[in-house]
Amino acid sequence: ETRRPVGRSGLLAVLRVFTIASLIAATGSGCAKNPVTGANQMILMSTDDERRIDEEAAKQTEEQLGLVEDPELTAYVNELGQALAANSPRQDVRYSFHVIAMDEPNAFALPGGHIYVSRGLLALTNSEAELANVLGHEIGHVAARHAAQRDALMKAMQVLNVIGMVGV
């Protein structure tokens, strides 16, 4: 029996099988239960990575945007946020709430629990309930690990991009 050399199509077939097996292995090893929904999701970022990214981004946010230096306002936002965070399904996070010196209405959360509201947003709120809604929404992003989900999606897209480039 004569063996034929493996041509380009054979090599691509082997690469395709290897790539699919790698994706399945990566997905299986990166499955985690979403603490909010209870559904399984692909997570490739550890909680330690979330904390590290959070700390770096918090430092950068505070340097670039600045914090409002009003101890009473800061304490009020933090106390309300802490009361809400006590009910979060994710308690492995140290939540902290800050007011950034930004006139545009905005709020955002970092993956490790730093949550920011702008003074512009505070100026628009008409009640504590409205502020609680915003803070609760941001707590939800942290609890559901949305940053880790986006990270896993971006990594999967990179793999698919490479597959597309090699024609698998």
N, C-alpha and C positions, 0 to 999 in steps of 0.2 A: 504494500500500500504506500503510495507517495503522498507526502505532506506538502500542501501548498503553503506558501508564505502568507502570513496574515496581512491583508491589504488594509487600506484606509477604512473601508466600511466595517471590516471585522474589528479593527482597533476602536472605532467609534462605538460599536455595539458593546464591547467590553467596558469602555469608559462610561457608557450610558448605564449599564448594570451597576458598576461601581458607584456612580453618582447617586443613583436612586437608593442603593443600599446605604450609602452614607447619610442621605437625607432622612431615611427611616430611622437609622441609628441615632442621629442627632435629635430627631423629634421625640423618639422614645425616651432618650436620656434626659430631655429637657421638659418633660411633661410635669405640670404642677397644677394643683387645684386652685382655681381663682377663689380667694377668700370672700369675695362679694357674691359671685354667682354660683359657686360650687362646681362650675364646669371645668373640665380639663383644658389646659391651654399650653402652648409651647412657650417656655420661658428658658432663656439661655443665660440670663443675667442673675448672678447670686445676690442675696440681700446685702452681702458685704460690698459688692460692686455698686449696688444702689446707694448705700451709705456714702461711699467714696465719691461717687458722681455728685450726690446731693451736697456734700460739704464743699466740694470744689465750685459747684454752680452757685451755692449760697454766698460764698465769699466773693465771687465775681459779681453777682447781682447786687450785693450790698456796696461794693466798691464803685460800680458803674452807675447805679440808680440812686443809692443813698437811702437811708432809713429816716423816717419822720422821727424827730427827737421831741416827742411829747409823751412822757412817762405814763400819764393817765390814759391817754388814747391807746397806747401800746398795751398797757395792762388790760384794758377793757377788751380789746380784740383778742388778746391771748387767752383771757379767762373764758370768753365765749367759745373760742376755738377749742380749748382744752375740754370744756364741758361736752361739746359735740364729739370730739375725738375719743372720749371715754366710751362712746357707744360704737366705735368703728369695729368692724369685724377683724381688722388687722391691728393687733396690739403689740407687735414686735417692732414697732416704729416709735421713735420719740418725735411727736408732733411739736412744731413750734410755729407761732403765728406772728407776722411782722407787717408793718405798714411801710410801704415804700414811698419815697418822695417823687411821685409821678402824678401829673395832673390828669392824664388820660385815665378813664375808668378801665380797670383791668384787675384780674386776679389770676394767680397761677400757683401750681404746686410743683415741687421738686420730688424726685423719687423716694427720698429718705425721710420725708415729713416736713421739710421747710415749706410753709405756705405763706404767700404774700398777697396782700390787697393794697391797691393804690389809694392814696388820699383822694384822688379824683373819683374813685368808686365810692368811697365813704361819703363824699359830698352828695352823691346821688341817692344814697339809701334813705328811705323814709322811716324805717323801723328796725328794731333789733332782729325781727323775724326775717327781713330782707337780707341783712348781713349774715344771719345764721344760714340762710339758704345758700349764699355764695360760699361760705366757709365749708358747709357740708358737701357741696359739689366738689370742692377742691380736695377735701378729705377722701371723697369717693375715688378720685383719680389715684391717690396714693394707695388706698386700700385695694383697689382692683389691679394694681401694678401696671398701669397703663404705659409707663416709660419702658418697663421690661418687655411688655408686649410689642411695642414699637421697635425696640431693639431686635427682638427675635424676627419680626417681619422684615426689617432691613437686612438682616443677615441672610434670611431665606431668599430675598430678592437678589442679593449679591451672588449667591450660589446659582440661581436661575439665570442671571446675566452671564456668568461664566459658561454655563451649559449652552446658552444661546450662542456665545462667541465661538465655541469649539464645534458647534453644529451637532450636538448630541441629541 
